[in-house]
Amino acid sequence: TPPHAQIEIIPTLASAGNGLELKCGIDAATVIWRRYGAQLSDDKRSHQLMVFDDGALFFSTVGLHHIGNYTCMDVN
């Protein structure tokens, strides 16, 4: 049987100009984050967007342009 995907919707409220951390909630060695289907990656130069070791997605300063649906997934 194919593996079952666990889907959990977590509405999140954020204030523009503040930091924001989105928890992934799955137990995986490596996760990826997608926004509207497009894969996100760390912003290594400015550190505005980072994926922590625990899979959480962190925005150093969230803005209106960050509004959207974010999905975390197991890489494997």
PDB file of N, CA, C and O in Angstrom:
ATOM      1  N   THR A   1       0.842  -1.195   0.000  1.00  0.00           N
ATOM      2  CA  THR A   1       0.000   0.000   0.000  1.00  0.00           C
ATOM      3  C   THR A   1       0.879   1.247   0.000  1.00  0.00           C
ATOM      4  O   THR A   1       1.935   1.253   0.631  1.00  0.00           O
ATOM      5  N   PRO A   2       0.461   2.299  -0.695  1.00  0.00           N
ATOM      6  CA  PRO A   2       1.255   3.532  -0.715  1.00  0.00           C
ATOM      7  C   PRO A   2       1.211   4.227   0.635  1.00  0.00           C
ATOM      8  O   PRO A   2       0.242   4.083   1.380  1.00  0.00           O
ATOM      9  N   PRO A   3       2.260   4.983   0.952  1.00  0.00           N
ATOM     10  CA  PRO A   3       2.271   5.705   2.232  1.00  0.00           C
ATOM     11  C   PRO A   3       1.176   6.764   2.256  1.00  0.00           C
ATOM     12  O   PRO A   3       0.824   7.336   1.224  1.00  0.00           O
ATOM     13  N   HIS A   4       0.655   7.010   3.423  1.00  0.00           N
ATOM     14  CA  HIS A   4      -0.390   8.016   3.596  1.00  0.00           C
ATOM     15  C   HIS A   4       0.234   9.357   3.946  1.00  0.00           C
ATOM     16  O   HIS A   4       1.143   9.433   4.773  1.00  0.00           O
ATOM     17  N   ALA A   5      -0.251  10.392   3.324  1.00  0.00           N
ATOM     18  CA  ALA A   5       0.222  11.745   3.628  1.00  0.00           C
ATOM     19  C   ALA A   5      -0.621  12.321   4.748  1.00  0.00           C
ATOM     20  O   ALA A   5      -1.844  12.176   4.762  1.00  0.00           O
ATOM     21  N   GLN A   6       0.033  12.964   5.670  1.00  0.00           N
ATOM     22  CA  GLN A   6      -0.678  13.629   6.752  1.00  0.00           C
ATOM     23  C   GLN A   6      -0.770  15.106   6.412  1.00  0.00           C
ATOM     24  O   GLN A   6       0.242  15.770   6.187  1.00  0.00           O
ATOM     25  N   ILE A   7      -1.986  15.605   6.378  1.00  0.00           N
ATOM     26  CA  ILE A   7      -2.198  17.010   6.046  1.00  0.00           C
ATOM     27  C   ILE A   7      -2.812  17.703   7.249  1.00  0.00           C
ATOM     28  O   ILE A   7      -3.824  17.260   7.792  1.00  0.00           O
ATOM     29  N   GLU A   8      -2.188  18.789   7.651  1.00  0.00           N
ATOM     30  CA  GLU A   8      -2.696  19.577   8.769  1.00  0.00           C
ATOM     31  C   GLU A   8      -2.641  21.044   8.363  1.00  0.00           C
ATOM     32  O   GLU A   8      -1.585  21.550   7.982  1.00  0.00           O
ATOM     33  N   ILE A   9      -3.764  21.714   8.445  1.00  0.00           N
ATOM     34  CA  ILE A   9      -3.824  23.132   8.115  1.00  0.00           C
ATOM     35  C   ILE A   9      -3.704  23.923   9.410  1.00  0.00           C
ATOM     36  O   ILE A   9      -4.474  23.726  10.350  1.00  0.00           O
ATOM     37  N   ILE A  10      -2.723  24.824   9.443  1.00  0.00           N
ATOM     38  CA  ILE A  10      -2.486  25.625  10.640  1.00  0.00           C
ATOM     39  C   ILE A  10      -2.572  27.100  10.256  1.00  0.00           C
ATOM     40  O   ILE A  10      -1.587  27.676   9.792  1.00  0.00           O
ATOM     41  N   PRO A  11      -3.743  27.720  10.447  1.00  0.00           N
ATOM     42  CA  PRO A  11      -3.840  29.158  10.160  1.00  0.00           C
ATOM     43  C   PRO A  11      -2.888  29.919  11.089  1.00  0.00           C
ATOM     44  O   PRO A  11      -2.828  29.653  12.289  1.00  0.00           O
ATOM     45  N   THR A  12      -2.159  30.856  10.520  1.00  0.00           N
ATOM     46  CA  THR A  12      -1.154  31.588  11.295  1.00  0.00           C
ATOM     47  C   THR A  12      -1.320  33.079  11.076  1.00  0.00           C
ATOM     48  O   THR A  12      -1.455  33.539   9.942  1.00  0.00           O
ATOM     49  N   LEU A  13      -1.310  33.824  12.158  1.00  0.00           N
ATOM     50  CA  LEU A  13      -1.412  35.277  12.103  1.00  0.00           C
ATOM     51  C   LEU A  13      -0.039  35.867  12.389  1.00  0.00           C
ATOM     52  O   LEU A  13       0.630  35.470  13.343  1.00  0.00           O
ATOM     53  N   ALA A  14       0.373  36.808  11.565  1.00  0.00           N
ATOM     54  CA  ALA A  14       1.683  37.445  11.737  1.00  0.00           C
ATOM     55  C   ALA A  14       1.528  38.949  11.605  1.00  0.00           C
ATOM     56  O   ALA A  14       0.614  39.432  10.936  1.00  0.00           O
ATOM     57  N   SER A  15       2.413  39.675  12.235  1.00  0.00           N
ATOM     58  CA  SER A  15       2.427  41.137  12.134  1.00  0.00           C
ATOM     59  C   SER A  15       3.588  41.565  11.256  1.00  0.00           C
ATOM     60  O   SER A  15       4.723  41.134  11.456  1.00  0.00           O
ATOM     61  N   ALA A  16       3.295  42.422  10.275  1.00  0.00           N
ATOM     62  CA  ALA A  16       4.336  42.919   9.370  1.00  0.00           C
ATOM     63  C   ALA A  16       5.452  43.564  10.165  1.00  0.00           C
ATOM     64  O   ALA A  16       5.211  44.321  11.105  1.00  0.00           O
ATOM     65  N   GLY A  17       6.691  43.248   9.770  1.00  0.00           N
ATOM     66  CA  GLY A  17       7.862  43.812  10.423  1.00  0.00           C
ATOM     67  C   GLY A  17       8.447  42.933  11.504  1.00  0.00           C
ATOM     68  O   GLY A  17       9.580  43.155  11.933  1.00  0.00           O
ATOM     69  N   ASN A  18       7.696  41.932  11.959  1.00  0.00           N
ATOM     70  CA  ASN A  18       8.179  41.028  12.998  1.00  0.00           C
ATOM     71  C   ASN A  18       8.729  39.746  12.377  1.00  0.00           C
ATOM     72  O   ASN A  18       8.511  39.479  11.195  1.00  0.00           O
ATOM     73  N   GLY A  19       9.434  38.965  13.168  1.00  0.00           N
ATOM     74  CA  GLY A  19       9.884  37.647  12.746  1.00  0.00           C
ATOM     75  C   GLY A  19       8.736  36.660  12.829  1.00  0.00           C
ATOM     76  O   GLY A  19       7.760  36.890  13.544  1.00  0.00           O
ATOM     77  N   LEU A  20       8.852  35.560  12.099  1.00  0.00           N
ATOM     78  CA  LEU A  20       7.815  34.527  12.111  1.00  0.00           C
ATOM     79  C   LEU A  20       8.472  33.171  11.914  1.00  0.00           C
ATOM     80  O   LEU A  20       9.325  32.998  11.044  1.00  0.00           O
ATOM     81  N   GLU A  21       8.060  32.206  12.739  1.00  0.00           N
ATOM     82  CA  GLU A  21       8.544  30.835  12.605  1.00  0.00           C
ATOM     83  C   GLU A  21       7.359  29.919  12.360  1.00  0.00           C
ATOM     84  O   GLU A  21       6.414  29.892  13.148  1.00  0.00           O
ATOM     85  N   LEU A  22       7.410  29.170  11.267  1.00  0.00           N
ATOM     86  CA  LEU A  22       6.376  28.180  10.955  1.00  0.00           C
ATOM     87  C   LEU A  22       6.933  26.802  11.249  1.00  0.00           C
ATOM     88  O   LEU A  22       7.952  26.406  10.682  1.00  0.00           O
ATOM     89  N   LYS A  23       6.276  26.072  12.127  1.00  0.00           N
ATOM     90  CA  LYS A  23       6.700  24.716  12.463  1.00  0.00           C
ATOM     91  C   LYS A  23       6.209  23.755  11.403  1.00  0.00           C
ATOM     92  O   LYS A  23       5.117  23.919  10.860  1.00  0.00           O
ATOM     93  N   CYS A  24       7.021  22.748  11.109  1.00  0.00           N
ATOM     94  CA  CYS A  24       6.657  21.785  10.076  1.00  0.00           C
ATOM     95  C   CYS A  24       5.694  20.731  10.612  1.00  0.00           C
ATOM     96  O   CYS A  24       4.684  20.448   9.967  1.00  0.00           O
ATOM     97  N   GLY A  25       5.970  20.155  11.748  1.00  0.00           N
ATOM     98  CA  GLY A  25       5.058  19.188  12.350  1.00  0.00           C
ATOM     99  C   GLY A  25       5.181  17.765  11.833  1.00  0.00           C
ATOM    100  O   GLY A  25       4.365  16.917  12.194  1.00  0.00           O
ATOM    101  N   ILE A  26       6.183  17.472  10.991  1.00  0.00           N
ATOM    102  CA  ILE A  26       6.406  16.091  10.580  1.00  0.00           C
ATOM    103  C   ILE A  26       7.784  15.660  11.059  1.00  0.00           C
ATOM    104  O   ILE A  26       8.702  16.472  11.175  1.00  0.00           O
ATOM    105  N   ASP A  27       7.908  14.383  11.331  1.00  0.00           N
ATOM    106  CA  ASP A  27       9.177  13.841  11.810  1.00  0.00           C
ATOM    107  C   ASP A  27       9.951  13.320  10.604  1.00  0.00           C
ATOM    108  O   ASP A  27       9.734  12.196  10.152  1.00  0.00           O
ATOM    109  N   ALA A  28      10.847  14.142  10.095  1.00  0.00           N
ATOM    110  CA  ALA A  28      11.631  13.767   8.916  1.00  0.00           C
ATOM    111  C   ALA A  28      13.043  14.305   9.074  1.00  0.00           C
ATOM    112  O   ALA A  28      13.261  15.346   9.694  1.00  0.00           O
ATOM    113  N   ALA A  29      13.990  13.587   8.510  1.00  0.00           N
ATOM    114  CA  ALA A  29      15.387  14.014   8.594  1.00  0.00           C
ATOM    115  C   ALA A  29      15.600  15.322   7.839  1.00  0.00           C
ATOM    116  O   ALA A  29      16.314  16.206   8.312  1.00  0.00           O
ATOM    117  N   THR A  30      14.986  15.444   6.677  1.00  0.00           N
ATOM    118  CA  THR A  30      15.124  16.649   5.859  1.00  0.00           C
ATOM    119  C   THR A  30      13.767  17.009   5.270  1.00  0.00           C
ATOM    120  O   THR A  30      13.086  16.163   4.689  1.00  0.00           O
ATOM    121  N   VAL A  31      13.384  18.266   5.425  1.00  0.00           N
ATOM    122  CA  VAL A  31      12.121  18.721   4.846  1.00  0.00           C
ATOM    123  C   VAL A  31      12.390  19.829   3.836  1.00  0.00           C
ATOM    124  O   VAL A  31      13.414  20.510   3.884  1.00  0.00           O
ATOM    125  N   ILE A  32      11.448  19.986   2.929  1.00  0.00           N
ATOM    126  CA  ILE A  32      11.463  21.140   2.035  1.00  0.00           C
ATOM    127  C   ILE A  32      10.158  21.905   2.250  1.00  0.00           C
ATOM    128  O   ILE A  32       9.144  21.334   2.652  1.00  0.00           O
ATOM    129  N   TRP A  33      10.206  23.179   1.980  1.00  0.00           N
ATOM    130  CA  TRP A  33       9.027  24.036   2.076  1.00  0.00           C
ATOM    131  C   TRP A  33       8.653  24.515   0.691  1.00  0.00           C
ATOM    132  O   TRP A  33       9.515  24.814  -0.135  1.00  0.00           O
ATOM    133  N   ARG A  34       7.357  24.585   0.449  1.00  0.00           N
ATOM    134  CA  ARG A  34       6.839  25.103  -0.811  1.00  0.00           C
ATOM    135  C   ARG A  34       5.817  26.199  -0.514  1.00  0.00           C
ATOM    136  O   ARG A  34       5.100  26.151   0.486  1.00  0.00           O
ATOM    137  N   ARG A  35       5.771  27.171  -1.395  1.00  0.00           N
ATOM    138  CA  ARG A  35       4.748  28.218  -1.340  1.00  0.00           C
ATOM    139  C   ARG A  35       4.050  28.200  -2.687  1.00  0.00           C
ATOM    140  O   ARG A  35       4.673  28.450  -3.719  1.00  0.00           O
ATOM    141  N   TYR A  36       2.760  27.903  -2.679  1.00  0.00           N
ATOM    142  CA  TYR A  36       1.985  27.755  -3.913  1.00  0.00           C
ATOM    143  C   TYR A  36       2.679  26.807  -4.893  1.00  0.00           C
ATOM    144  O   TYR A  36       2.659  27.038  -6.102  1.00  0.00           O
ATOM    145  N   GLY A  37       3.290  25.744  -4.373  1.00  0.00           N
ATOM    146  CA  GLY A  37       3.916  24.735  -5.208  1.00  0.00           C
ATOM    147  C   GLY A  37       5.367  24.981  -5.566  1.00  0.00           C
ATOM    148  O   GLY A  37       6.052  24.057  -6.005  1.00  0.00           O
ATOM    149  N   ALA A  38       5.858  26.204  -5.393  1.00  0.00           N
ATOM    150  CA  ALA A  38       7.257  26.519  -5.734  1.00  0.00           C
ATOM    151  C   ALA A  38       8.138  26.284  -4.511  1.00  0.00           C
ATOM    152  O   ALA A  38       7.830  26.749  -3.414  1.00  0.00           O
ATOM    153  N   GLN A  39       9.242  25.553  -4.710  1.00  0.00           N
ATOM    154  CA  GLN A  39      10.135  25.248  -3.596  1.00  0.00           C
ATOM    155  C   GLN A  39      10.854  26.496  -3.106  1.00  0.00           C
ATOM    156  O   GLN A  39      11.348  27.296  -3.901  1.00  0.00           O
ATOM    157  N   LEU A  40      10.907  26.651  -1.794  1.00  0.00           N
ATOM    158  CA  LEU A  40      11.624  27.761  -1.158  1.00  0.00           C
ATOM    159  C   LEU A  40      13.012  27.281  -0.760  1.00  0.00           C
ATOM    160  O   LEU A  40      13.222  26.088  -0.541  1.00  0.00           O
ATOM    161  N   SER A  41      13.949  28.200  -0.669  1.00  0.00           N
ATOM    162  CA  SER A  41      15.290  27.838  -0.221  1.00  0.00           C
ATOM    163  C   SER A  41      15.812  28.914   0.721  1.00  0.00           C
ATOM    164  O   SER A  41      15.329  30.046   0.739  1.00  0.00           O
ATOM    165  N   ASP A  42      16.814  28.523   1.502  1.00  0.00           N
ATOM    166  CA  ASP A  42      17.439  29.465   2.433  1.00  0.00           C
ATOM    167  C   ASP A  42      17.982  30.670   1.682  1.00  0.00           C
ATOM    168  O   ASP A  42      18.506  30.547   0.575  1.00  0.00           O
ATOM    169  N   ASP A  43      17.847  31.833   2.302  1.00  0.00           N
ATOM    170  CA  ASP A  43      18.462  33.050   1.781  1.00  0.00           C
ATOM    171  C   ASP A  43      19.769  33.224   2.550  1.00  0.00           C
ATOM    172  O   ASP A  43      19.817  33.897   3.579  1.00  0.00           O
ATOM    173  N   LYS A  44      20.822  32.605   2.032  1.00  0.00           N
ATOM    174  CA  LYS A  44      22.080  32.528   2.783  1.00  0.00           C
ATOM    175  C   LYS A  44      22.792  33.870   2.918  1.00  0.00           C
ATOM    176  O   LYS A  44      23.595  34.056   3.832  1.00  0.00           O
ATOM    177  N   ARG A  45      22.506  34.798   2.024  1.00  0.00           N
ATOM    178  CA  ARG A  45      23.190  36.099   2.107  1.00  0.00           C
ATOM    179  C   ARG A  45      22.558  37.022   3.142  1.00  0.00           C
ATOM    180  O   ARG A  45      23.260  37.555   4.001  1.00  0.00           O
ATOM    181  N   SER A  46      21.259  37.217   3.073  1.00  0.00           N
ATOM    182  CA  SER A  46      20.627  38.177   3.985  1.00  0.00           C
ATOM    183  C   SER A  46      19.954  37.506   5.178  1.00  0.00           C
ATOM    184  O   SER A  46      19.560  38.187   6.125  1.00  0.00           O
ATOM    185  N   HIS A  47      19.818  36.183   5.145  1.00  0.00           N
ATOM    186  CA  HIS A  47      19.179  35.422   6.221  1.00  0.00           C
ATOM    187  C   HIS A  47      17.739  35.867   6.472  1.00  0.00           C
ATOM    188  O   HIS A  47      17.251  35.765   7.597  1.00  0.00           O
ATOM    189  N   GLN A  48      17.055  36.358   5.439  1.00  0.00           N
ATOM    190  CA  GLN A  48      15.659  36.763   5.585  1.00  0.00           C
ATOM    191  C   GLN A  48      14.741  35.553   5.674  1.00  0.00           C
ATOM    192  O   GLN A  48      13.672  35.618   6.281  1.00  0.00           O
ATOM    193  N   LEU A  49      15.168  34.438   5.059  1.00  0.00           N
ATOM    194  CA  LEU A  49      14.381  33.210   5.043  1.00  0.00           C
ATOM    195  C   LEU A  49      15.318  32.045   5.325  1.00  0.00           C
ATOM    196  O   LEU A  49      16.290  31.827   4.602  1.00  0.00           O
ATOM    197  N   MET A  50      15.012  31.295   6.393  1.00  0.00           N
ATOM    198  CA  MET A  50      15.877  30.182   6.775  1.00  0.00           C
ATOM    199  C   MET A  50      15.044  28.972   7.147  1.00  0.00           C
ATOM    200  O   MET A  50      13.933  29.103   7.661  1.00  0.00           O
ATOM    201  N   VAL A  51      15.585  27.794   6.885  1.00  0.00           N
ATOM    202  CA  VAL A  51      14.984  26.550   7.352  1.00  0.00           C
ATOM    203  C   VAL A  51      15.889  26.024   8.452  1.00  0.00           C
ATOM    204  O   VAL A  51      17.066  25.746   8.221  1.00  0.00           O
ATOM    205  N   PHE A  52      15.333  25.887   9.656  1.00  0.00           N
ATOM    206  CA  PHE A  52      16.100  25.417  10.799  1.00  0.00           C
ATOM    207  C   PHE A  52      16.278  23.902  10.738  1.00  0.00           C
ATOM    208  O   PHE A  52      15.604  23.216   9.969  1.00  0.00           O
ATOM    209  N   ASP A  53      17.195  23.392  11.558  1.00  0.00           N
ATOM    210  CA  ASP A  53      17.473  21.954  11.606  1.00  0.00           C
ATOM    211  C   ASP A  53      16.238  21.128  11.964  1.00  0.00           C
ATOM    212  O   ASP A  53      16.117  19.980  11.539  1.00  0.00           O
ATOM    213  N   ASP A  54      15.311  21.713  12.753  1.00  0.00           N
ATOM    214  CA  ASP A  54      14.100  20.974  13.137  1.00  0.00           C
ATOM    215  C   ASP A  54      13.013  21.048  12.067  1.00  0.00           C
ATOM    216  O   ASP A  54      11.908  20.545  12.271  1.00  0.00           O
ATOM    217  N   GLY A  55      13.320  21.674  10.923  1.00  0.00           N
ATOM    218  CA  GLY A  55      12.371  21.767   9.822  1.00  0.00           C
ATOM    219  C   GLY A  55      11.527  23.016   9.807  1.00  0.00           C
ATOM    220  O   GLY A  55      10.767  23.236   8.865  1.00  0.00           O
ATOM    221  N   ALA A  56      11.645  23.851  10.845  1.00  0.00           N
ATOM    222  CA  ALA A  56      10.851  25.075  10.905  1.00  0.00           C
ATOM    223  C   ALA A  56      11.333  26.083   9.856  1.00  0.00           C
ATOM    224  O   ALA A  56      12.524  26.168   9.556  1.00  0.00           O
ATOM    225  N   LEU A  57      10.387  26.839   9.310  1.00  0.00           N
ATOM    226  CA  LEU A  57      10.683  27.900   8.345  1.00  0.00           C
ATOM    227  C   LEU A  57      10.647  29.221   9.084  1.00  0.00           C
ATOM    228  O   LEU A  57       9.669  29.526   9.767  1.00  0.00           O
ATOM    229  N   PHE A  58      11.713  30.014   8.953  1.00  0.00           N
ATOM    230  CA  PHE A  58      11.829  31.263   9.707  1.00  0.00           C
ATOM    231  C   PHE A  58      11.970  32.453   8.765  1.00  0.00           C
ATOM    232  O   PHE A  58      12.803  32.448   7.859  1.00  0.00           O
ATOM    233  N   PHE A  59      11.154  33.462   8.991  1.00  0.00           N
ATOM    234  CA  PHE A  59      11.241  34.748   8.296  1.00  0.00           C
ATOM    235  C   PHE A  59      11.782  35.757   9.296  1.00  0.00           C
ATOM    236  O   PHE A  59      11.194  35.930  10.364  1.00  0.00           O
ATOM    237  N   SER A  60      12.880  36.426   8.982  1.00  0.00           N
ATOM    238  CA  SER A  60      13.433  37.396   9.929  1.00  0.00           C
ATOM    239  C   SER A  60      12.546  38.632  10.030  1.00  0.00           C
ATOM    240  O   SER A  60      12.389  39.192  11.115  1.00  0.00           O
ATOM    241  N   THR A  61      11.970  39.056   8.925  1.00  0.00           N
ATOM    242  CA  THR A  61      11.049  40.197   8.908  1.00  0.00           C
ATOM    243  C   THR A  61       9.938  39.868   7.920  1.00  0.00           C
ATOM    244  O   THR A  61      10.152  39.886   6.707  1.00  0.00           O
ATOM    245  N   VAL A  62       8.766  39.570   8.435  1.00  0.00           N
ATOM    246  CA  VAL A  62       7.664  39.162   7.564  1.00  0.00           C
ATOM    247  C   VAL A  62       6.956  40.402   7.009  1.00  0.00           C
ATOM    248  O   VAL A  62       6.806  41.409   7.702  1.00  0.00           O
ATOM    249  N   GLY A  63       6.530  40.310   5.759  1.00  0.00           N
ATOM    250  CA  GLY A  63       5.828  41.415   5.117  1.00  0.00           C
ATOM    251  C   GLY A  63       4.609  40.917   4.361  1.00  0.00           C
ATOM    252  O   GLY A  63       4.376  39.711   4.274  1.00  0.00           O
ATOM    253  N   LEU A  64       3.843  41.830   3.824  1.00  0.00           N
ATOM    254  CA  LEU A  64       2.633  41.467   3.090  1.00  0.00           C
ATOM    255  C   LEU A  64       2.934  40.565   1.898  1.00  0.00           C
ATOM    256  O   LEU A  64       2.102  39.745   1.510  1.00  0.00           O
ATOM    257  N   HIS A  65       4.125  40.716   1.318  1.00  0.00           N
ATOM    258  CA  HIS A  65       4.485  39.888   0.171  1.00  0.00           C
ATOM    259  C   HIS A  65       4.716  38.422   0.553  1.00  0.00           C
ATOM    260  O   HIS A  65       4.891  37.581  -0.329  1.00  0.00           O
ATOM    261  N   HIS A  66       4.720  38.105   1.842  1.00  0.00           N
ATOM    262  CA  HIS A  66       4.882  36.725   2.295  1.00  0.00           C
ATOM    263  C   HIS A  66       3.548  36.002   2.461  1.00  0.00           C
ATOM    264  O   HIS A  66       3.537  34.804   2.742  1.00  0.00           O
ATOM    265  N   ILE A  67       2.429  36.696   2.295  1.00  0.00           N
ATOM    266  CA  ILE A  67       1.122  36.061   2.453  1.00  0.00           C
ATOM    267  C   ILE A  67       1.013  34.894   1.481  1.00  0.00           C
ATOM    268  O   ILE A  67       1.390  35.010   0.315  1.00  0.00           O
ATOM    269  N   GLY A  68       0.495  33.773   1.967  1.00  0.00           N
ATOM    270  CA  GLY A  68       0.328  32.635   1.076  1.00  0.00           C
ATOM    271  C   GLY A  68       0.137  31.340   1.805  1.00  0.00           C
ATOM    272  O   GLY A  68       0.056  31.303   3.033  1.00  0.00           O
ATOM    273  N   ASN A  69       0.066  30.274   1.041  1.00  0.00           N
ATOM    274  CA  ASN A  69      -0.044  28.917   1.568  1.00  0.00           C
ATOM    275  C   ASN A  69       1.329  28.266   1.526  1.00  0.00           C
ATOM    276  O   ASN A  69       1.945  28.156   0.466  1.00  0.00           O
ATOM    277  N   TYR A  70       1.795  27.840   2.681  1.00  0.00           N
ATOM    278  CA  TYR A  70       3.110  27.218   2.812  1.00  0.00           C
ATOM    279  C   TYR A  70       2.908  25.751   3.195  1.00  0.00           C
ATOM    280  O   TYR A  70       2.074  25.420   4.037  1.00  0.00           O
ATOM    281  N   THR A  71       3.694  24.884   2.554  1.00  0.00           N
ATOM    282  CA  THR A  71       3.588  23.446   2.785  1.00  0.00           C
ATOM    283  C   THR A  71       4.974  22.879   3.036  1.00  0.00           C
ATOM    284  O   THR A  71       5.911  23.163   2.290  1.00  0.00           O
ATOM    285  N   CYS A  72       5.108  22.070   4.095  1.00  0.00           N
ATOM    286  CA  CYS A  72       6.371  21.385   4.311  1.00  0.00           C
ATOM    287  C   CYS A  72       6.197  19.927   3.935  1.00  0.00           C
ATOM    288  O   CYS A  72       5.122  19.355   4.115  1.00  0.00           O
ATOM    289  N   MET A  73       7.261  19.325   3.410  1.00  0.00           N
ATOM    290  CA  MET A  73       7.206  17.947   2.936  1.00  0.00           C
ATOM    291  C   MET A  73       8.513  17.239   3.263  1.00  0.00           C
ATOM    292  O   MET A  73       9.574  17.858   3.350  1.00  0.00           O
ATOM    293  N   ASP A  74       8.409  15.936   3.440  1.00  0.00           N
ATOM    294  CA  ASP A  74       9.591  15.090   3.608  1.00  0.00           C
ATOM    295  C   ASP A  74      10.287  14.987   2.245  1.00  0.00           C
ATOM    296  O   ASP A  74       9.626  14.782   1.227  1.00  0.00           O
ATOM    297  N   VAL A  75      11.594  15.125   2.223  1.00  0.00           N
ATOM    298  CA  VAL A  75      12.342  15.067   0.973  1.00  0.00           C
ATOM    299  C   VAL A  75      12.252  13.679   0.344  1.00  0.00           C
ATOM    300  O   VAL A  75      12.212  13.552  -0.880  1.00  0.00           O
ATOM    301  N   ASN A  76      12.220  12.644   1.175  1.00  0.00           N
ATOM    302  CA  ASN A  76      12.222  11.255   0.649  1.00  0.00           C
ATOM    303  C   ASN A  76      10.863  10.813   0.194  1.00  0.00           C
ATOM    304  O   ASN A  76      10.704   9.683  -0.268  1.00  0.00           O
TER     305      ASN A  76
END
